[in-house]
Amino acid sequence: MPLNPEYEIGWMTWEQIKPYAEQLAALELTLMIKYHYPDRAIPMSYCESRVAMLEQHLASGNTFFWGVRHEGKLIGYYWAYTAPFIDKKRWVLRSLYITEEHKGEGLGTLAIQEGLKKAAETGCDEAVTEYVPWNEAAAASYKKAGYEITRIEVVKKLK
């Protein structure tokens, strides 16, 4: 399916993201509740604090934000950063989210492709991310992009 030519797509600076900060925090909350921590009460203030810190992270030169905008709304994004890992430079995909009404348009696949290109441009040796085991769409997307499962996180709640 060809992308809507009215979409504004690409890597964004903080000045381009800032008008969407409130919406981005709401999307982050939706992402966290729906796909990562449905069993937790996540306050909006947590997501707002993450978005507020994005400005500093972008300024550091190791954080990157790719977005899809349409009609004054952020309809999808890919948020990643680089980090040292043992003897490698890793590209870490922090968040990838496409709004429900825009899923199936190829935006997630495009985001992953653009992210991997940027990872190569920044000299990364490998790209990593994580997703919950029941998110089969994410699993399929990452597998299609060449990601391989290398470990599984397990959590024991103590309180």
Buried (B, 14 or more C-beta within 10 A) or exposed (E): EEEEEEBEBEEBEBEBBBEBBEBBBBBBBBBBBEBBEEEEEBEEEEBBEBBEEBBEBBEEEBBBBBBBBBEEEBBBBBBBBBBEEEEEBBBBBBBBBBBEEBEEBBBBEBBBEBBBEBBEEBEBEEBBBEBBEEBEEBBEBBEEBEBEEEEEEEEEEEE
